[in-house]
Amino acid sequence: MENINEINQNPGKGMMVAALVLGIWSIVGLCIPYLGVTAPIGGIIAIILGVIGRKKAKNASQPTGMGTAGLILGIVGLAIFITLVIIVVAIGAAFLANLPIKAF
C-alpha cells in the first residue's frame, strides 16, 4: 500500500496538466471550423488552472514547468482569438462602409 504522504508529493500537478492541455487546445482549436468557439474558453480556463497549479506546486517546492507552459499557451491562444475578432470586425466595418445607401 502507498503511504498517503507519497500520493500528494506533487500538489497541483493535475491542474498543471489540465492547463497545458487546454492551452494547446486554445491555439489548435482556432484552426477547426465551428469548434474554434470553444478555444477562448479553453484559454481562460488554462490561465486560471495554470496560476492555481503553479502556486500549489511552488508552495510544495515542486517543478512548475507544465503550469507555466499552460499559462503561456492560454495567454497566446486568447491573444490570437482577440486579434482575429478585431480583424474580422474591422473587415466587416470596412465592407459595410462601402455599401451604397438607398433612400426610399
C-alpha positions, 0 to 999 in steps of 0.5 A: 500500500502507498503511504498517503504522504507519497500520493500528494508529493506533487500538489497541483500537478493535475491542474498543471496538466489540465492547463497545458492541455487546454492551452494547446487546445486554445491555439489548435482549436482556432484552426477547426471550423465551428469548434474554434468557439470553444478555444477562448474558453479553453484559454481562460480556463488554462490561465486560471488552472495554470496560476492555481497549479503553479502556486500549489506546486511552488508552495510544495517546492515542486517543478512548475514547468507544465503550469507555466507552459499552460499559462503561456499557451492560454495567454497566446491562444486568447491573444490570437482569438482577440486579434482575429475578432478585431480583424474580422470586425474591422473587415466587416466595418470596412465592407459595410462602409462601402455599401451604397445607401438607398433612400426610399 
